[in-house]
Amino acid sequence: PHHDIYSIEDLAQLIYDLHMINPSAKVSVKLVAEAGIGTVASGVAKAGADVIQVSGHDGGTGASPISSIKHAGGPWEMGLTESHTTLTMNQLRDRVVLRADGGFKSGQDVMMAALMGADEYGFGTVAMIATGCIMARICHTNNCPVGVASQREELRARMPGVPGDVVNFFIDVANEVRGSLAALGYTSMDEIIGRSDLLKQDVNLTKTNELDLSFLTTFVPEKSTSTQRRTQEAHSNGPCVDDELLANKDLMKAIEEEGTFAITLPINNVDRSTVARVSGQVAKRYGNRGFAGAINLTFEGSAGQSFGVFMCGGINIKLIGEANDYVGKGIAGGEIVIVPPPGASFDPSVSCILGNTCLYGATGGRLHANGTAGERFAVRNSAAEAVVEGAGDHCCEYMTGGVVVVLGEAGRNIGAGMTGGLAYFLDEDQSFLKKVNGEIVRAQRIQSKVGEQQLKSLIQDHLEKTGSARAEQILGKWDEYMPKFWQVVPPSEKNTPEVEPEQTEPAKLEAVAK
């Protein structure tokens, strides 16, 4: 999935999440070929990636801007060589498969990449051309003149290629590679991968005869073969809470028969991506929202990062305690409830109970937290509904759908890049408007009964799920608190019933008459 990566720790957590939901799938990380890529590749290998793809500046899809095609990164040869050499010198090469791409067109490119350390080779543009693509560069418009990248039936009928064209192309590439291997006196790719000492600099031009390319031909012996790297299993996350859950026969029976299951378990902050593997088992059988049963899981303690990540419909989890970053990342359904432990001495309405970047990229589901959230709450949320008692900076950043309710103070830069969905913020000290990023969204008081009912219904659910004293206070004095709420509205929502005030039929007729 697309993800905002700001540190190697963010990337390591995403890799961990992906290994959790599908333990047998290999995780690939794509790096742009540029100076210093070796250090980054080493970090990616330590983070648990199975494949590192080194992408050069050549190639690119026909729909990309010309600047993305021509000026992204450097030559794949330089990036690949640095990655392979650095990984080998740091004894990390046997942990990952190296894949290279960027304008590959022939068996000669495959041989060069193999000698520089690549285990796998990516062909993109040339494979499209083999099927009939003419690089019109209008893929994104659905108007491809030869029907290669179009859903319009009349254009698809023009497509000149057949699958056999691509098969024949790759057979020719393979034959060229086999001929090159024979010319060098080798019988398999394993024998030449990483053998950069077989490369020789051949410069005959006066203007380049001072160019030193010895760094491309530096040979560092490695311990493993390419076949061993490519056939090893995906990296394991080790023992986890989900394994304990999936070992429960009653839970597996509930998944198989779409029944009901409930259990309470302790949790601590080393338990990351909890419930992801259970969700993977449900989604494997029923998809994101096809599960008709109910799996109700209660956890007590402090949850680690990515609590409830990638959760699907039919799974409901409750945390009595607190959670770290990435709660509900990428959830497609289900419900997450977070409440303080009984007898907590702090005031939940002003105390942080979940970390940063929660509900990242959510496509469904609900979150109720009796406490405040950290920064970037509901970033890239596209369908989830959430109620929290406060939030940090950048709340609802890049949001495209769903509904967010904040029953307390929020930080600055609210709604930056927000293009869809609605958000409601309680403003008791008249400080809200100066915190809103007004480039796209506008803030208004609630003007429609539908919008008021949407807000009230979510707060009622929040009270029922969490027992929030804040929600009870607001609902008990609804006529006093409702005017204090602001509604954040992106342009795509401006004509919805929740935003536009209701008009009576006579008023509409009068407007038409005028």
Secondary structure, 3 states (H helix, E strand, C coil): CCCCCCCHHHHHHHHHHHHHHCCCCCCEEEEECCCCHHHHHHHHHHCCCCEEEEECCCCCCCCCCHHHHHCCCCCHHHHHHHHHHHHHHCCCHHHCEEEEECCCCCHHHHHHHHHCCCCEEECCHHHHHHCCCCCCCCHHHCCCCCCCCCCCHHHHCCCCCCHHHHHHHHHHHHHHHHHHHHHHCCCCHHHCCCCHHHCCCCCCCHHHCCCCCHHHCCCCCCCCCHHHHHHCCCCCCCCCHHHHHHCCHHHHHHHHHCCEEEEEEEECCCCCCCCHHHHHHHHHHHCCCCCCCEEEEEEEEEECCCCCCCCCCCEEEEEEEEECCCCCCCCCCCEEEEECCCCCCCCHHHCECCCCCCCCCCCCCEEEECCECCCCCCCCCCCCEEEECEECCCCCCCCEEEEEEECCCECCCECCCCCEEEEEEECCCCCCHHHECCCCCEEEECCCHHHHHHHHHHHHHHHHHHCCHHHHHHHHCHHHHHHHEEEEECHHHCCCCCCCCCCCHHHHHHHHHC
